[in-house]
Amino acid sequence: MSTAPGVAVDVAVLSDLDDLVRLEAGLFRDDAGAHDPLVDTTWPDRHAREDFVRLIDGESAVVLVARYDEHVRGHLVGYLSAPSPTRFDRRTAEIRSLYVDSAVRTSGIGQALVTAFMGWARAHEAVAVGVSAYAANEGARAFYEHLGFAEQSVTFRLPLG
């Protein structure tokens, strides 16, 4: 699966764990660490490996890796919702996380990952794909809007500190 020249997107396997942990650490550092002071940016160092093993072995989730220049340079984690009676018993898919190494962000890797995930979601009878992004992350917001995603809801937070 791929949509960008030189980019190959595959379902992750256990031999991809080191790269997945590295990418997840980058996501926590560059995104959550910059936009949410409540996020423990050291979480991937302690828990990402077990989390990825669980996800790779799971049935309602998928972990995708993007290889570029023969190296894993991006990943996407997504999952399916259960069919919901409030949504006419339809299921949706959610992108839990997406990260591409900063040095290759304009190479089409992110788009290739999202395109592959949408194909996986359709194959699993999802009728829509959702994703959340930090309001202050203008790059992520622009990326998803460019791919056709539209803002649907807004989350408000009031720190109690």
N, CA and C of each residue as an Amber inpcrd file, in Angstrom:
protein
   483
   0.8380000  -1.1810000   0.0000000   0.0000000   0.0000000   0.0000000
   0.8810000   1.2420000   0.0000000   0.5690000   2.1940000  -0.8490000
   1.3100000   3.4490000  -0.8490000   0.6500000   4.4110000  -1.8120000
   0.8420000   5.7050000  -1.5740000   0.3380000   6.7080000  -2.4940000
   1.4060000   7.7260000  -2.8780000   2.5440000   7.6870000  -2.2360000
   3.5960000   8.6660000  -2.5100000   4.8260000   7.9460000  -3.0490000
   5.5050000   8.5550000  -4.0170000   6.7100000   7.9260000  -4.5630000
   7.7530000   7.6730000  -3.4690000   8.2880000   6.4710000  -3.4630000
   9.3300000   6.1330000  -2.4990000   8.8260000   5.7830000  -1.1150000
   7.5040000   5.8240000  -0.9120000   6.9210000   5.5230000   0.3980000
   6.1820000   4.2020000   0.3150000   6.4800000   3.3040000   1.2410000
   5.7600000   2.0320000   1.3410000   5.0990000   1.9790000   2.7070000
   3.7960000   1.7600000   2.7220000   3.0480000   1.6560000   3.9710000
   2.6400000   0.2080000   4.1650000   2.9320000  -0.3130000   5.3510000
   2.6150000  -1.7010000   5.6800000   2.0210000  -1.7650000   7.0740000
   1.3280000  -2.8630000   7.3470000   0.8840000  -3.1400000   8.7040000
   2.1330000  -3.4860000   9.5210000   2.2460000  -2.8840000  10.6910000
   3.4230000  -3.0990000  11.5380000   3.4900000  -4.5320000  12.0310000
   4.7040000  -4.9890000  12.2270000   4.9710000  -6.3050000  12.8070000
   5.8910000  -6.0970000  14.0090000   6.0490000  -7.1380000  14.7940000
   6.8280000  -7.0090000  16.0240000   8.2610000  -6.5330000  15.7860000
   8.8230000  -6.8340000  14.6420000  10.1910000  -6.3670000  14.3690000
  10.2540000  -4.8520000  14.1600000   9.1080000  -4.1830000  14.0760000
   9.0640000  -2.7270000  13.9460000   9.0040000  -2.0210000  15.3010000
   9.0040000  -2.7770000  16.4020000   8.7870000  -2.1780000  17.7220000
   9.7540000  -1.0570000  18.0690000  11.0310000  -1.2210000  17.8260000
  11.9890000  -0.1660000  18.1750000  11.6580000   1.1380000  17.4510000
  11.3400000   1.0380000  16.1690000  10.9840000   2.2330000  15.4060000
   9.6690000   2.8320000  15.9050000   8.7090000   1.9960000  16.2310000
   7.4270000   2.4990000  16.7300000   7.5990000   3.2550000  18.0440000
   8.4000000   2.7100000  18.9370000   8.6450000   3.3820000  20.2180000
   9.3530000   4.7130000  19.9770000  10.3190000   4.7250000  19.0780000
  11.0350000   5.9700000  18.7520000  10.0770000   7.0280000  18.1950000
   9.2070000   6.6170000  17.2790000   8.2620000   7.5520000  16.6860000
   7.2380000   8.0420000  17.7120000   6.7560000   7.1470000  18.5540000
   5.7770000   7.5460000  19.5790000   6.4100000   8.5270000  20.5620000
   7.6740000   8.3100000  20.9030000   8.3810000   9.2460000  21.7800000
   8.4760000  10.6190000  21.1120000   8.7190000  10.6330000  19.8120000
   8.7560000  11.8960000  19.0750000   7.4130000  12.5950000  19.0810000
   6.3460000  11.8360000  18.9040000   4.9990000  12.4110000  18.9410000
   4.7170000  13.0400000  20.2990000   5.0110000  12.3120000  21.3570000
   4.7740000  12.8480000  22.7020000   5.6140000  14.1000000  22.9370000
   6.8590000  14.0830000  22.5080000   7.7620000  15.2160000  22.7150000
   7.3300000  16.4250000  21.8960000   7.1220000  16.2240000  20.5890000
   6.8950000  17.3410000  19.6760000   5.4690000  17.8630000  19.6800000
   4.4960000  17.0040000  19.9420000   3.0990000  17.4180000  19.8560000
   2.5040000  17.6060000  21.2440000   2.3070000  16.5260000  21.9580000
   1.6940000  16.6360000  23.2880000   2.5410000  17.4810000  24.2240000
   3.8440000  17.3030000  24.1840000   4.7210000  18.0670000  25.0590000
   4.6670000  19.5550000  24.7920000   4.3860000  19.9260000  23.5660000
   4.3030000  21.3420000  23.2020000   2.9150000  21.9310000  23.4470000
   1.8800000  21.0830000  23.5410000   0.5140000  21.5980000  23.5790000
  -0.3010000  21.2120000  24.8050000   0.1960000  20.3040000  25.6350000
  -0.6070000  19.8610000  26.7790000   0.2980000  19.5980000  27.9790000
   0.3060000  20.5140000  28.9450000   1.1930000  20.3430000  30.1000000
   0.8030000  19.1720000  31.0040000  -0.3510000  18.5630000  30.7870000
  -0.7800000  17.4330000  31.6080000  -0.2900000  16.0880000  31.0770000
   0.3120000  16.0740000  29.8910000   0.7770000  14.8220000  29.2920000
   2.1670000  14.4760000  29.8090000   2.3310000  13.2350000  30.2250000
   3.6240000  12.7100000  30.6560000   4.4090000  12.3200000  29.4050000
   5.3420000  13.1550000  29.0180000   6.0870000  12.9010000  27.7800000
   7.0640000  11.7400000  27.8960000   7.2430000  11.2020000  29.0970000
   8.1200000  10.0390000  29.2600000   7.3450000   8.7200000  29.1650000
   6.0370000   8.7930000  28.9930000   5.2080000   7.5870000  28.9300000
   5.7010000   6.5910000  27.8780000   6.0240000   7.0260000  26.6590000
   6.4690000   6.0440000  25.6530000   7.7020000   5.2530000  26.0780000
   8.6040000   5.8900000  26.8090000   9.8130000   5.1800000  27.2430000
   9.4720000   3.9960000  28.1430000   8.4250000   4.1200000  28.9140000
   8.0580000   3.0720000  29.8710000   6.9810000   2.1200000  29.3660000
   6.0740000   2.5850000  28.4950000   4.8920000   1.7840000  28.1880000
   4.6000000   1.5550000  26.7030000   5.2440000   2.2700000  25.8260000
   4.8740000   2.1680000  24.4110000   5.1000000   0.7720000  23.8420000
   6.1830000   0.1290000  24.2340000   6.4770000  -1.1960000  23.6830000
   5.3260000  -2.1720000  23.9620000   4.8820000  -2.2480000  25.2170000
   3.7770000  -3.1700000  25.5560000   2.4870000  -2.7440000  24.8600000
   2.2740000  -1.4330000  24.7560000   1.0750000  -0.9210000  24.0950000
   1.0750000  -1.3420000  22.6240000   2.2010000  -1.2130000  21.9560000
   2.2630000  -1.5960000  20.5490000   2.1080000  -3.1030000  20.3630000
   2.6530000  -3.9070000  21.2560000   2.4600000  -5.3590000  21.1630000
   0.9710000  -5.6770000  21.2440000   0.2840000  -5.0600000  22.1980000
  -1.1660000  -5.2760000  22.3530000  -1.9130000  -4.8350000  21.0940000
  -1.5540000  -3.6830000  20.5560000  -2.2400000  -3.1680000  19.3700000
  -1.9760000  -4.0260000  18.1340000  -0.7340000  -4.4390000  17.9450000
  -0.4010000  -5.2690000  16.7850000  -1.1540000  -6.5940000  16.8370000
  -1.3250000  -7.1390000  18.0230000  -2.0350000  -8.4120000  18.1820000
  -3.5520000  -8.2590000  18.2110000  -4.0670000  -7.0270000  18.3190000
  -5.5040000  -6.7940000  18.4530000  -6.2490000  -6.9080000  17.1460000
  -7.5600000  -7.0620000  17.2680000  -8.4040000  -7.1990000  16.0820000
  -9.0940000  -5.9010000  15.6760000  -9.3280000  -5.0000000  16.6090000
 -10.0740000  -3.7860000  16.2720000  -9.1610000  -2.5740000  16.1080000
  -7.8710000  -2.8140000  16.0040000  -6.9150000  -1.7250000  15.8110000
  -5.9230000  -2.1140000  14.7250000  -5.2740000  -1.0980000  14.1950000
  -4.2150000  -1.3400000  13.2200000  -3.0740000  -0.3730000  13.5080000
  -1.8690000  -0.8720000  13.3420000  -0.6660000  -0.0400000  13.4370000
  -0.0030000  -0.1090000  12.0680000   0.1540000   1.0500000  11.4660000
   0.7770000   1.1330000  10.1510000   2.1450000   1.7940000  10.2710000
   3.0760000   1.3450000   9.4650000   4.3910000   1.9850000   9.3880000
   4.6320000   2.4160000   7.9500000   5.3290000   3.5290000   7.8160000
   5.7010000   4.0280000   6.4930000   7.2150000   3.9630000   6.3780000
   7.6550000   3.2980000   5.3310000   9.0780000   3.2150000   5.0580000
   9.4110000   4.1730000   3.9220000  10.5000000   4.8990000   4.1170000
  10.9690000   5.8600000   3.1290000  12.4870000   5.7650000   3.1480000
  13.0930000   5.6260000   2.0060000  14.5460000   5.3990000   1.9280000
  14.9490000   4.2030000   2.7930000  14.1320000   3.1660000   2.7720000
  14.3750000   1.8980000   3.4760000  14.3640000   2.0010000   4.9990000
  13.8790000   3.1070000   5.5450000  13.7960000   3.2750000   6.9970000
  12.3620000   3.5930000   7.3870000  11.9450000   3.1300000   8.5670000
  10.6240000   3.4760000   9.0850000  10.6860000   4.9420000   9.4950000
   9.8690000   5.7670000   8.8320000   9.9050000   7.2170000   9.0680000
   8.5830000   7.7600000   9.5890000   7.5480000   6.9260000   9.6520000
   6.2640000   7.3820000  10.1640000   5.4090000   6.2210000  10.6110000
   4.4310000   6.5380000  11.4610000   3.4910000   5.5080000  11.8960000
   2.1120000   6.1170000  12.1260000   1.1220000   5.2710000  12.0660000
  -0.2560000   5.6440000  12.3690000  -0.8640000   4.5190000  13.1780000
  -1.5570000   4.8850000  14.2500000  -2.3180000   3.9340000  15.0450000
  -3.7800000   4.3230000  14.9200000  -4.6070000   3.3720000  14.5650000
  -6.0370000   3.6370000  14.4460000  -6.8410000   2.4660000  14.9480000
  -8.1020000   2.7270000  15.2050000  -8.9620000   1.6750000  15.7190000
 -10.3890000   1.8710000  15.2290000 -11.1810000   0.8450000  15.4110000
 -12.5950000   0.8630000  15.0530000 -13.4330000   1.0410000  16.2970000
 -14.5080000   1.7830000  16.1740000 -15.4960000   1.8490000  17.2530000
 -16.4420000   0.6700000  17.0900000 -17.1190000   0.3440000  18.1580000
 -18.1790000  -0.6660000  18.0560000 -19.3620000  -0.0210000  17.3390000
 -20.1650000  -0.8120000  16.6330000 -21.3670000  -0.2320000  16.0420000
 -22.2100000   0.4270000  17.1340000 -22.7190000   1.6130000  16.8540000
 -23.4480000   2.3770000  17.8540000 -24.9110000   2.5410000  17.4640000
 -25.8260000   2.2320000  18.3850000 -27.2450000   2.4250000  18.0680000
 -27.5830000   3.9010000  17.8380000 -26.7950000   4.8110000  18.3950000
 -27.0630000   6.2330000  18.1640000 -26.5470000   6.6990000  16.8140000
 -25.8320000   5.8370000  16.1220000 -25.3320000   6.1440000  14.7760000
 -25.8380000   5.0980000  13.7790000 -27.0960000   4.7040000  13.9570000
 -27.7310000   3.7500000  13.0490000 -26.9670000   2.4340000  12.9620000
 -26.3850000   2.0190000  14.0870000 -25.5960000   0.7900000  14.1850000
 -24.4070000   0.7570000  13.2280000 -23.8830000   1.9140000  12.9320000
 -22.6890000   1.9970000  12.0840000 -21.4540000   2.1460000  12.9590000
 -20.3490000   1.7190000  12.4220000 -19.0850000   1.8850000  13.1410000
 -18.2670000   2.9770000  12.4660000 -17.4230000   3.5970000  13.2520000
 -16.5040000   4.6060000  12.7350000 -15.0800000   4.1700000  13.0580000
 -14.1450000   4.8560000  12.4860000 -12.7360000   4.5890000  12.7500000
 -12.1020000   5.8750000  13.2790000 -11.1220000   5.7180000  14.1470000
 -10.4420000   6.8650000  14.7370000  -8.9330000   6.7220000  14.5470000
  -8.3040000   7.8160000  14.1810000  -6.8490000   7.8610000  14.1710000
  -6.4350000   8.2460000  15.5830000  -5.7670000   7.3540000  16.2670000
  -5.3080000   7.6380000  17.6300000  -4.0310000   8.4610000  17.6100000
  -3.1220000   8.0870000  16.7320000  -1.8730000   8.8420000  16.6500000
  -1.2780000   8.6990000  15.2590000  -0.5880000   9.7580000  14.8610000
   0.1010000   9.8030000  13.5810000   1.3490000  10.6370000  13.7970000
   2.4760000  10.1240000  13.3540000   3.7170000  10.8790000  13.4960000
   4.6430000  10.5450000  12.3390000   5.2730000  11.5810000  11.8100000
   6.2620000  11.4410000  10.7430000   7.5130000  12.1810000  11.1970000
   8.6760000  11.5540000  11.0080000   9.9340000  12.2180000  11.3410000
   9.9660000  13.6000000  10.7030000  10.3990000  14.5900000  11.4670000
  10.3610000  15.9790000  10.9970000  11.1720000  16.2030000   9.7220000
  12.2400000  15.4760000   9.5230000  13.1000000  15.6800000   8.3520000
  12.4230000  15.2960000   7.0420000  11.3380000  14.5080000   7.1070000
  10.6900000  14.0400000   5.8760000   9.1920000  14.3610000   5.8540000
   8.7870000  15.3990000   6.5670000   7.3630000  15.7160000   6.6860000
   6.7020000  16.1540000   5.3890000   7.4020000  16.6070000   4.4160000
   6.7610000  17.0460000   3.1700000   6.8870000  16.0100000   2.0590000
   7.2020000  14.7800000   2.4070000   7.4430000  13.7350000   1.4050000
   6.1890000  12.9480000   1.0330000   5.0680000  13.2200000   1.6840000
   3.8370000  12.4800000   1.3950000   3.6140000  11.3010000   2.3160000
   4.4730000  11.1160000   3.3090000   4.3460000   9.9820000   4.2230000
   3.0420000  10.0600000   5.0310000   2.7460000  11.2140000   5.5840000
   1.5180000  11.3610000   6.3760000   0.2880000  11.0630000   5.5490000
   0.2370000  11.6020000   4.3550000  -0.9040000  11.3590000   3.4790000
  -1.0070000   9.8820000   3.1180000   0.1270000   9.2380000   2.8530000
   0.1140000   7.8120000   2.5270000  -0.4120000   6.9890000   3.6990000
  -0.0190000   7.3470000   4.9210000  -0.5120000   6.6420000   6.1040000
  -2.0160000   6.8170000   6.2740000  -2.5010000   8.0410000   6.1220000
  -3.9400000   8.2960000   6.2810000  -4.7210000   7.5800000   5.1830000
  -4.2310000   7.6230000   3.9610000  -4.9060000   6.9390000   2.8550000
  -4.9890000   5.4360000   3.1170000  -3.9050000   4.8510000   3.5810000
  -3.9070000   3.4120000   3.8920000  -4.8860000   3.1210000   5.0300000
  -4.9190000   3.9870000   6.0350000  -5.8550000   3.7720000   7.1470000
  -7.3000000   3.8740000   6.6690000  -7.5980000   4.8230000   5.7970000
  -8.9690000   4.9360000   5.2810000  -9.3590000   3.6680000   4.5270000
  -8.4330000   3.0850000   3.7840000  -8.7230000   1.8200000   3.1040000
  -8.9990000   0.7050000   4.0940000  -8.2120000   0.6360000   5.1630000
  -8.4260000  -0.3660000   6.2140000  -9.7870000  -0.1520000   6.8630000
 -10.1240000   1.1100000   7.1480000 -11.4060000   1.4200000   7.7810000
 -12.5790000   1.0210000   6.8880000 -12.4890000   1.3310000   5.5940000
 -13.5560000   0.9320000   4.6620000 -13.7030000  -0.5910000   4.6150000
 -12.5710000  -1.2870000   4.5830000 -12.6040000  -2.7530000   4.5290000
 -13.2470000  -3.3400000   5.7810000 -13.2390000  -2.5760000   6.8730000
 -13.8590000  -3.0180000   8.1230000 -15.2150000  -2.3530000   8.3510000
 -15.8060000  -1.8500000   7.2640000 -17.1580000  -1.3020000   7.2440000
 -17.3560000  -0.0620000   8.1040000 -16.3090000   0.7130000   8.2940000
 -16.4580000   2.0060000   8.9590000 -17.0520000   2.9950000   7.9610000
 -17.8940000   3.8990000   8.4580000 -18.5360000   4.8700000   7.5780000
 -17.8870000   6.2500000   7.6610000 -16.9830000   6.4370000   8.5970000
 -16.2950000   7.7240000   8.7490000 -14.9960000   7.5100000   9.5080000
 -14.0660000   8.4310000   9.3210000 -12.8060000   8.4290000  10.0590000
 -12.7230000   9.7410000  10.8240000 -12.3810000   9.6440000  12.0960000
 -12.2090000  10.8270000  12.9260000 -10.7850000  10.9230000  13.4350000
 -10.4060000  12.1170000  13.8230000  -9.0840000  12.3600000  14.3990000
  -9.1910000  13.6220000  15.2480000  -8.4340000  13.6760000  16.3100000
  -8.3840000  14.9160000  17.0860000  -6.9720000  15.4770000  16.9970000
  -6.8920000  16.7800000  17.1040000  -5.6010000  17.4770000  17.0750000
  -5.6770000  18.6120000  18.0800000  -4.5510000  18.9660000  18.6310000
  -4.5160000  20.1100000  19.5350000  -4.8910000  21.3770000  18.7680000
  -5.7080000  22.2040000  19.3800000  -6.1550000  23.4370000  18.7330000
  -4.9720000  24.3070000  18.3210000  -3.9270000  24.3130000  19.1080000
  -2.7580000  25.1500000  18.8140000  -1.8180000  24.5270000  17.7830000
  -2.0520000  23.2870000  17.4000000  -1.1850000  22.6330000  16.4240000
  -1.6900000  22.9590000  15.0190000  -1.3120000  24.1230000  14.5470000
  -1.7940000  24.6010000  13.2560000  -1.3520000  23.7140000  12.1030000
  -0.1630000  23.1190000  12.2210000   0.3170000  22.2330000  11.1630000
  -0.5600000  20.9980000  11.0150000  -0.9100000  20.3790000  12.1390000
  -1.7800000  19.1960000  12.0930000  -3.1640000  19.5620000  11.5760000
  -3.6830000  20.6700000  12.0420000  -5.0170000  21.1000000  11.5940000
  -5.0280000  21.3310000  10.0840000  -4.0130000  22.0080000   9.5740000
  -3.9310000  22.2670000   8.1350000  -3.7690000  20.9610000   7.3530000
  -2.9740000  20.0380000   7.8870000  -2.7630000  18.7460000   7.2400000
  -4.0890000  18.0030000   7.0800000  -4.8480000  17.8850000   8.1680000
  -6.1080000  17.1470000   8.0920000  -7.1440000  17.8640000   7.2400000
  -7.1910000  19.1760000   7.3000000  -8.1190000  19.9180000   6.4440000
  -7.7650000  19.7190000   4.9770000  -6.4700000  19.7040000   4.6500000
  -6.0130000  19.4690000   3.2780000  -6.4860000  18.1010000   2.7730000
  -6.5750000  17.1300000   3.6860000  -7.0140000  15.7810000   3.2980000
  -8.5340000  15.6500000   3.2580000  -9.2560000  16.7220000   3.5960000
 -10.7140000  16.6910000   3.5130000 -11.4370000  16.5350000   4.8340000
 -10.7040000  16.4340000   5.9300000 -11.3470000  16.3530000   7.2370000
 -11.9400000  17.7230000   7.5710000 -13.0860000  17.7210000   8.2310000
 -13.7380000  18.9700000   8.6360000 -13.9080000  18.9730000  10.1500000
 -13.7190000  20.1300000  10.7400000 -13.9010000  20.2740000  12.1830000
 -15.3580000  19.9670000  12.5300000 -15.5380000  19.1010000  13.5450000
 -16.8900000  18.7020000  13.9260000 -17.2400000  19.1120000  15.3490000
 -16.2890000  19.0730000  16.2520000 -16.5710000  19.4460000  17.6340000
 -15.3380000  20.1080000  18.2260000 -15.5400000  20.7540000  19.3400000
 -14.4660000  21.4510000  20.0280000 -14.4790000  20.9960000  21.4770000
 -13.3000000  20.7250000  22.0310000 -13.1820000  20.3450000  23.4330000
 -12.6950000  21.5590000  24.2120000 -13.3660000  21.8450000  25.3180000
 -12.9510000  22.9340000  26.1860000 -12.3290000  22.3600000  27.4410000
 -11.3070000  23.0250000  27.9820000 -10.6510000  22.5650000  29.1990000
 -10.3730000  23.7710000  30.0870000 -10.5740000  23.5940000  31.3670000
 -10.2660000  24.6240000  32.3570000  -9.3350000  24.0200000  33.3840000
  -8.0600000  24.4290000  33.4080000  -7.1440000  23.9110000  34.4330000
  -7.6190000  24.3210000  35.8270000  -7.5180000  23.3950000  36.7560000
  -7.9670000  23.6560000  38.1220000  -6.8280000  24.0280000  39.0440000
  -5.5930000  24.0430000  38.5140000  -4.3780000  24.2570000  39.2870000
  -4.3820000  25.4590000  40.1230000
